[in-house]
Amino acid sequence: MSFQVEIVSPSQKRIDFVIPQVEVAQKVGDAFKNVRARATLPGFRRGKVPQNVLEGRFGKQIRQDVAADLIDFNFRLAVQGLEYVGQPKVAEQVNLSEASDFTFSVVLEVRPEVDVKDYKGLVVDFPVEEVTDAQVESSARGRLHVQARLTDAGEGHVIAEGDLVLAQIHEKDGDNWKEVAPGTMINTKGDRYYPGVEALLIGAQKGDEKVGEVNGKETKVTVLGVQVSQVPDLSDEAAAAAGFEGGVEGMKVAIRLELENRNNEAARNQARVNILQKLVANNEVEVPPAMVDSHFQLLMEELRIQNTYRGKNPQQLRLSDAGRADMRRRAAFAAQASILLEGIARQENIEVGDADLEAKYQEIADQRGQRVEAIRGYFVKEGAVPELKKRILEERVLEFLLESSELVPPSAPAAESTEAPVEAAE
C-alpha cells in the first residue's frame, strides 16, 4: 500500500491510496475461499460450489466487502498520529478488480493551524459593577434568615405570603360542608398538599372564615392560628451567630469583599468574552463544519441540562428556526475561538503539564466533594483526558490574554446576553 497526503485547504486534507494488484487479488481470492467453505447451495456439497456459480451469486458483494475492508484497514494505518475531526469521507473510488490496482481517496476535516495576529495589548471593556452600601446591607440582612424562628403572630396580624397558617378545611358536598382537614398547616408560599387554598388565606386574620373555589371545588377555610418567620435584627450578636468576627461592621466589611470579588470575577468572565470577540474579528479562520457540529451538540446538551435544573423535561427541548440559527452561529463562534486559542498557545509556547492536570482534578474534586482519585479515574476511564487538557489550555491562554490586555470601563452599557429561543414540545 502507498498513500500521499495532500492539503486541500487549511481545514481539509486528502489522502490518496494505491493498493497493488497483487494484494487485491490475494484478498479477493481469500474472500472467495471463505465464502466457498461456508456456502450451502442446492445441488452442491458444502465447499464444492464451482467458482462460476460463486461468481454469479456472490461476486459483486464479495468485491464490495473486500473494498470496504481494504479502505478501512489502510486508512487506519495511514492516519496513525494524524488528528482530524468529524467522520472521514471517501471522495473517489474505482471499482475493485483483481486485474488492477485499487485506488481510492479519503477527505479529512482537520483543525487548521493558524498564525494569530493582533492578540496582544487589546483594549477590552471591563464591566465591573460597584458594590453599594444598600447591597451590603441587604446581603447582611439576608444572611440572618438562617437564624429565623417561627413564632405565633400577634392579634390583628394580616396573613401574608410566607406565613404558616393552621387552618380547618371544608369542601361543599351537595348542600352540606364536608370536613377534609380538621387542622392542617398551610404554607402560603405554595402548599404541596392543598395547592390553591393559600389564595383564600392571604389577607385574612386569625378567626376568619373564607369561602372560594379551589381546584374546581367550593372550599371553606377557617383560620385557627398563624405563625410568622421572625428574623433577628442586625446586631453584633446576630453577626457572631452567622459566623462573622468584628460585629456588624466586621460582617459588612467581609460581605463587601465577597461582593466585590464576585463582581470582579463576573467582569473578568465578560472581559474574556470580549477578548474572544476581538480575536475573531481580527482573524479570519476557515472552520471545519465538523467542529461547528461538535460545538452545536455541546451547546444543546448545556441547554438540556439547564432545562433539567428548571424542572423541565430535557427530551422535550425544541428550538425554533431562529433559535437553531442562533445556536449554529454561537457554535461557529466557539469553534473559531477554540482554533485561535490553540494557535496562540503554540505561538506563546503555553503548554499543559501533568501538574496542571492534577490541579484541575483536585479543583473538580473539591467542587463535587469527591476524592481526587475518583475524578482522575473517571476521566481516564471515559477517555476524556485529552479534552480536559484542551480545556485547561484554553483557560490558561485566556488568562494570558486577560493579563496582557488593557482593561477599561465600558463606554456603553454591555449588551444583554441572549439565549436561543426555545419552544417546548406539547
C-alpha positions as CSV (number, residue, x, y, z in Angstrom):
1,M,0.0,0.0,0.0
2,S,1.2,3.5,-0.8
3,F,-0.5,6.8,0.0
4,Q,0.0,10.5,-0.4
5,V,-1.4,13.3,1.8
6,E,-2.5,16.5,0.0
7,I,-3.5,19.7,1.8
8,V,-6.7,20.8,0.1
9,S,-7.4,23.8,2.3
10,P,-6.4,24.9,5.9
11,S,-9.3,22.7,7.2
12,Q,-9.1,19.8,4.8
13,K,-6.6,17.1,3.9
14,R,-7.0,14.5,1.2
15,I,-5.2,11.1,1.3
16,D,-4.8,9.2,-2.0
17,F,-4.3,5.5,-1.7
18,V,-3.0,2.9,-4.1
19,I,-3.4,-0.8,-3.2
20,P,-1.2,-3.0,-5.5
21,Q,-3.0,-5.5,-7.8
22,V,-1.2,-8.4,-6.2
23,E,-2.6,-7.6,-2.7
24,V,-6.1,-7.0,-4.2
25,A,-6.0,-10.4,-6.0
26,Q,-4.9,-12.1,-2.8
27,K,-7.7,-10.5,-0.7
28,V,-10.4,-11.4,-3.3
29,G,-9.1,-14.9,-3.6
30,D,-9.2,-15.4,0.2
31,A,-12.7,-13.9,0.3
32,F,-14.0,-16.4,-2.3
33,K,-12.4,-19.3,-0.4
34,N,-14.1,-18.2,2.7
35,V,-17.5,-18.0,1.0
36,R,-17.0,-21.4,-0.7
37,A,-16.2,-23.0,2.7
38,R,-19.5,-21.7,4.2
39,A,-21.9,-21.5,1.3
40,T,-24.8,-24.0,1.2
41,L,-26.5,-24.1,-2.3
42,P,-29.0,-26.6,-3.6
43,G,-27.3,-29.3,-5.6
44,F,-23.8,-28.7,-4.2
45,R,-21.9,-30.1,-1.3
46,R,-20.5,-27.6,1.2
47,G,-17.1,-26.5,0.0
48,K,-17.6,-27.8,-3.5
49,V,-19.5,-24.9,-5.2
50,P,-17.9,-24.1,-8.5
51,Q,-16.2,-20.7,-9.0
52,N,-18.5,-19.6,-11.8
53,V,-21.6,-20.3,-9.5
54,L,-20.0,-18.3,-6.6
55,E,-19.1,-15.5,-9.1
56,G,-22.7,-15.3,-10.3
57,R,-24.3,-15.4,-6.8
58,F,-21.8,-13.6,-4.6
59,G,-19.1,-11.9,-6.8
60,K,-20.4,-8.3,-6.6
61,Q,-21.0,-8.4,-2.8
62,I,-17.6,-10.1,-2.2
63,R,-15.7,-7.4,-4.1
64,Q,-17.7,-4.6,-2.3
65,D,-16.8,-6.2,1.1
66,V,-13.2,-6.6,0.1
67,A,-13.1,-2.9,-1.0
68,A,-14.6,-1.8,2.3
69,D,-12.1,-3.8,4.3
70,L,-9.2,-2.5,2.3
71,I,-10.3,1.1,2.7
72,D,-10.9,0.7,6.5
73,F,-7.6,-1.2,7.2
74,N,-5.3,1.1,5.1
75,F,-7.0,4.3,6.2
76,R,-6.4,3.3,9.9
77,L,-2.7,2.7,9.1
78,A,-2.3,6.0,7.3
79,V,-3.9,8.2,9.9
80,Q,-1.9,7.0,12.9
81,G,-0.7,10.1,14.7
82,L,-2.8,12.3,12.4
83,E,-5.5,14.4,14.2
84,Y,-8.8,15.0,12.4
85,V,-12.3,16.0,13.3
86,G,-15.6,14.5,12.3
87,Q,-16.2,11.5,10.1
88,P,-13.7,10.9,7.1
89,K,-15.4,10.7,3.7
90,V,-14.4,8.5,0.7
91,A,-14.1,11.0,-2.1
92,E,-13.2,8.9,-5.0
93,Q,-13.0,5.1,-5.5
94,V,-12.5,2.9,-8.5
95,N,-14.4,-0.4,-8.8
96,L,-12.3,-3.2,-7.3
97,S,-10.8,-5.7,-9.7
98,E,-8.2,-8.4,-9.2
99,A,-6.7,-7.4,-12.5
100,S,-5.6,-3.9,-11.5
101,D,-4.5,-1.7,-8.6
102,F,-7.3,-0.5,-6.3
103,T,-7.2,3.3,-5.8
104,F,-9.4,5.5,-3.5
105,S,-9.2,8.8,-1.8
106,V,-10.4,9.9,1.7
107,V,-11.0,13.5,2.7
108,L,-10.5,14.6,6.3
109,E,-11.6,17.7,8.1
110,V,-8.7,19.0,10.3
111,R,-8.2,21.7,12.9
112,P,-6.4,24.4,10.9
113,E,-3.1,25.7,12.3
114,V,-3.3,29.5,12.1
115,D,-0.8,32.3,12.8
116,V,-2.9,34.5,15.1
117,K,-2.4,38.2,14.7
118,D,-3.3,41.3,16.8
119,Y,-3.9,39.4,20.1
120,K,-1.6,41.3,22.4
121,G,-2.4,44.7,24.0
122,L,-6.1,44.5,23.3
123,V,-8.3,47.3,24.7
124,V,-11.1,45.4,26.4
125,D,-14.2,46.5,28.2
126,F,-14.1,45.5,31.8
127,P,-17.7,46.0,33.1
128,V,-17.2,45.7,36.8
129,E,-20.1,46.8,39.0
130,E,-19.5,48.9,42.1
131,V,-20.8,47.4,45.3
132,T,-23.2,49.8,47.1
133,D,-23.9,50.2,50.8
134,A,-27.5,49.2,50.1
135,Q,-26.3,45.9,48.5
136,V,-24.1,45.2,51.5
137,E,-26.9,46.0,54.0
138,S,-29.4,43.8,52.0
139,S,-26.9,40.9,51.8
140,A,-26.1,41.2,55.6
141,R,-29.8,41.0,56.5
142,G,-30.3,38.1,54.1
143,R,-27.6,36.1,56.0
144,L,-29.7,36.4,59.1
145,H,-32.6,34.4,57.6
146,V,-30.8,31.2,58.6
147,Q,-31.4,32.3,62.2
148,A,-35.1,32.9,61.7
149,R,-37.5,31.3,64.1
150,L,-41.2,30.6,63.8
151,T,-43.4,32.5,66.3
152,D,-47.1,32.9,66.9
153,A,-48.4,36.1,65.1
154,G,-49.9,38.7,67.3
155,E,-53.5,39.7,67.4
156,G,-54.6,41.6,64.2
157,H,-51.8,40.2,62.1
158,V,-52.8,40.1,58.4
159,I,-51.7,36.9,56.7
160,A,-49.0,37.5,54.1
161,E,-47.1,35.2,51.7
162,G,-44.6,33.2,53.6
163,D,-46.7,32.8,56.8
164,L,-47.7,29.3,58.1
165,V,-51.4,29.1,58.8
166,L,-53.1,26.4,60.9
167,A,-56.4,26.0,59.1
168,Q,-59.6,23.9,59.1
169,I,-60.7,23.0,55.6
170,H,-64.2,22.0,54.4
171,E,-65.4,21.2,50.9
172,K,-69.0,21.6,49.7
173,D,-70.8,18.2,49.4
174,G,-74.2,18.8,48.0
175,D,-75.9,21.2,50.4
176,N,-73.6,20.4,53.3
177,W,-70.0,21.1,54.2
178,K,-67.6,18.1,54.4
179,E,-64.6,18.4,56.7
180,V,-61.4,17.3,54.8
181,A,-58.9,18.7,57.3
182,P,-59.7,19.4,60.9
183,G,-56.5,21.2,61.3
184,T,-53.5,21.4,58.9
185,M,-50.6,23.7,58.5
186,I,-50.7,25.6,55.2
187,N,-47.6,27.2,53.6
188,T,-48.9,30.4,52.0
189,K,-45.9,30.4,49.6
190,G,-47.4,27.4,47.9
191,D,-48.8,24.3,49.7
192,R,-47.9,20.9,48.3
193,Y,-50.9,19.1,49.8
194,Y,-53.7,21.6,49.3
195,P,-52.5,23.8,46.3
196,G,-54.6,26.8,45.7
197,V,-56.1,27.1,49.2
198,E,-53.3,29.6,50.1
199,A,-55.0,32.2,47.9
200,L,-58.0,32.2,50.2
201,L,-55.8,32.9,53.2
202,I,-53.7,35.9,52.1
203,G,-55.2,39.0,53.7
204,A,-57.2,37.0,56.4
205,Q,-56.7,37.1,60.1
206,K,-56.9,34.6,62.9
207,G,-60.5,33.5,63.4
208,D,-61.6,34.5,59.9
209,E,-63.6,32.2,57.7
210,K,-63.1,32.3,53.9
211,V,-65.0,30.7,51.1
212,G,-64.0,30.3,47.5
213,E,-63.3,27.8,44.7
214,V,-60.1,25.7,45.0
215,N,-59.3,23.3,42.2
216,G,-62.9,23.3,40.9
217,K,-64.4,22.7,44.4
218,E,-66.2,25.2,46.6
219,T,-64.0,25.3,49.7
220,K,-64.2,26.9,53.1
221,V,-61.2,27.6,55.3
222,T,-61.2,28.7,58.9
223,V,-58.0,30.3,60.3
224,L,-57.2,28.7,63.6
225,G,-53.7,30.1,64.1
226,V,-50.9,31.9,62.3
227,Q,-47.1,31.6,62.6
228,V,-44.6,34.0,61.1
229,S,-40.9,33.8,60.5
230,Q,-39.1,36.1,62.9
231,V,-35.7,37.2,61.6
232,P,-33.4,38.7,64.2
233,D,-32.3,42.3,64.0
234,L,-28.9,43.1,62.6
235,S,-26.7,43.2,65.7
236,D,-23.3,42.2,66.9
237,E,-24.7,39.1,68.4
238,A,-26.5,38.1,65.2
239,A,-23.4,38.7,63.2
240,A,-21.4,36.5,65.5
241,A,-24.0,33.8,65.3
242,A,-23.8,34.0,61.5
243,G,-20.0,33.3,61.7
244,F,-18.6,36.8,61.3
245,E,-16.0,38.4,63.5
246,G,-16.0,42.1,64.5
247,G,-19.7,42.5,65.0
248,V,-21.9,44.2,62.4
249,E,-19.1,46.3,61.0
250,G,-16.8,43.3,60.6
251,M,-19.7,41.4,58.9
252,K,-20.3,44.3,56.5
253,V,-16.6,44.5,55.6
254,A,-16.4,40.8,54.9
255,I,-19.6,40.8,52.8
256,R,-18.4,43.8,50.8
257,L,-15.2,42.0,50.0
258,E,-17.3,38.9,48.9
259,L,-19.5,41.0,46.7
260,E,-16.5,42.9,45.2
261,N,-14.8,39.5,44.4
262,R,-18.0,38.2,42.8
263,N,-18.4,41.3,40.7
264,N,-14.8,41.3,39.7
265,E,-15.0,37.7,38.6
266,A,-18.1,38.4,36.6
267,A,-16.4,41.3,35.0
268,R,-13.3,39.1,34.2
269,N,-15.6,36.5,32.6
270,Q,-17.3,39.1,30.4
271,A,-13.8,40.5,29.6
272,R,-12.8,37.0,28.4
273,V,-15.8,37.0,26.1
274,N,-14.9,40.5,24.8
275,I,-11.4,39.3,24.1
276,L,-12.7,36.3,22.1
277,Q,-14.9,38.6,20.1
278,K,-11.9,40.8,19.3
279,L,-9.8,37.8,18.3
280,V,-12.5,36.5,16.0
281,A,-12.9,39.9,14.5
282,N,-9.2,40.3,13.9
283,N,-8.5,36.9,12.4
284,E,-10.3,35.1,9.5
285,V,-10.3,31.4,10.1
286,E,-11.8,28.6,7.9
287,V,-13.7,26.4,10.4
288,P,-14.3,22.7,9.7
289,P,-18.1,22.0,9.6
290,A,-17.5,19.0,11.9
291,M,-16.1,21.4,14.6
292,V,-19.2,23.5,14.3
293,D,-21.4,20.4,14.6
294,S,-19.5,19.3,17.7
295,H,-19.8,22.7,19.4
296,F,-23.5,22.8,18.4
297,Q,-24.1,19.5,20.2
298,L,-22.3,20.7,23.3
299,L,-24.5,23.8,23.4
300,M,-27.6,21.7,23.0
301,E,-26.5,19.5,25.8
302,E,-25.9,22.5,28.0
303,L,-29.4,23.8,27.2
304,R,-30.9,20.4,28.1
305,I,-29.1,20.5,31.5
306,Q,-30.4,24.0,32.1
307,N,-33.9,22.8,31.3
308,T,-33.5,19.9,33.8
309,Y,-32.5,22.3,36.5
310,R,-35.6,24.4,35.8
311,G,-37.8,21.3,36.2
312,K,-38.5,20.8,32.5
313,N,-38.2,17.5,30.6
314,P,-34.9,17.8,28.6
315,Q,-36.2,15.4,26.0
316,Q,-38.9,17.9,25.1
317,L,-36.5,20.6,24.2
318,R,-37.3,22.2,20.8
319,L,-35.6,25.1,19.1
320,S,-37.4,27.5,16.8
321,D,-35.9,28.1,13.4
322,A,-34.5,31.4,14.7
323,G,-33.2,29.6,17.8
324,R,-31.4,26.9,15.8
325,A,-29.8,29.5,13.6
326,D,-28.6,31.5,16.6
327,M,-27.2,28.3,18.2
328,R,-25.4,27.5,15.0
329,R,-23.9,31.0,14.9
330,R,-22.7,30.6,18.5
331,A,-21.3,27.2,17.8
332,A,-19.3,28.6,14.8
333,F,-18.0,31.4,17.1
334,A,-16.9,28.8,19.7
335,A,-15.2,26.7,17.1
336,Q,-13.3,29.7,15.7
337,A,-12.3,30.9,19.1
338,S,-11.0,27.4,20.0
339,I,-8.8,27.4,16.9
340,L,-7.4,30.8,17.7
341,L,-6.7,30.0,21.3
342,E,-4.8,26.9,20.2
343,G,-2.8,29.0,17.8
344,I,-1.8,31.5,20.5
345,A,-0.8,28.6,22.8
346,R,1.5,27.4,20.0
347,Q,2.9,30.8,19.3
348,E,3.5,31.6,23.0
349,N,4.7,28.1,24.0
350,I,1.9,27.7,26.5
351,E,1.6,24.1,27.5
352,V,-0.4,21.9,29.9
353,G,1.7,19.5,32.0
354,D,0.9,16.8,34.5
355,A,0.9,19.2,37.4
356,D,-1.8,21.4,35.7
357,L,-3.9,18.3,35.1
358,E,-3.6,17.2,38.7
359,A,-4.5,20.6,39.9
360,K,-7.7,20.5,37.7
361,Y,-8.6,17.1,39.1
362,Q,-8.3,18.5,42.6
363,E,-10.4,21.5,41.7
364,I,-13.2,19.4,40.3
365,A,-13.0,17.0,43.3
366,D,-13.3,20.0,45.7
367,Q,-16.3,21.3,43.8
368,R,-18.1,18.0,43.9
369,G,-17.0,16.9,47.3
370,Q,-15.3,13.7,45.9
371,R,-11.9,12.1,46.2
372,V,-9.4,13.2,43.6
373,E,-8.7,9.6,42.8
374,A,-12.3,9.1,41.7
375,I,-12.2,12.2,39.5
376,R,-9.0,11.1,37.9
377,G,-10.2,7.6,37.3
378,Y,-13.4,8.9,35.7
379,F,-11.6,11.0,33.1
380,V,-9.1,8.2,32.3
381,K,-11.9,5.6,32.0
382,E,-14.0,7.8,29.7
383,G,-11.0,8.7,27.6
384,A,-11.7,12.4,28.4
385,V,-8.2,13.4,29.5
386,P,-7.3,15.0,26.1
387,E,-10.5,17.1,26.1
388,L,-9.8,18.2,29.7
389,K,-6.2,19.2,28.8
390,K,-7.6,21.2,25.9
391,R,-10.0,23.0,28.2
392,I,-7.1,23.8,30.7
393,L,-5.0,25.0,27.8
394,E,-7.8,27.4,26.7
395,E,-8.2,28.7,30.2
396,R,-4.5,29.4,30.5
397,V,-4.4,31.2,27.2
398,L,-7.4,33.3,28.1
399,E,-5.8,34.2,31.4
400,F,-2.6,35.2,29.5
401,L,-4.6,37.4,27.1
402,L,-6.5,39.0,30.0
403,E,-3.3,39.9,31.8
404,S,-1.8,41.3,28.6
405,S,-4.9,43.4,27.7
406,E,-5.8,46.9,28.7
407,L,-9.0,46.7,30.8
408,V,-11.2,49.8,30.6
409,P,-14.7,50.7,31.8
410,P,-17.2,50.1,29.0
411,S,-18.2,53.2,27.0
412,A,-21.7,52.0,26.7
413,P,-23.9,49.5,28.6
414,A,-22.9,45.9,27.9
415,A,-25.3,44.2,25.5
416,E,-27.6,41.8,27.2
417,S,-26.8,38.1,26.6
418,T,-29.5,36.3,24.7
419,E,-30.5,32.7,24.9
420,A,-31.6,30.7,21.9
421,P,-35.5,30.9,21.6
422,V,-36.9,27.6,22.8
423,E,-40.2,26.0,22.1
424,A,-41.2,23.3,24.5
425,A,-43.0,20.3,22.9
426,E,-46.6,19.9,23.9
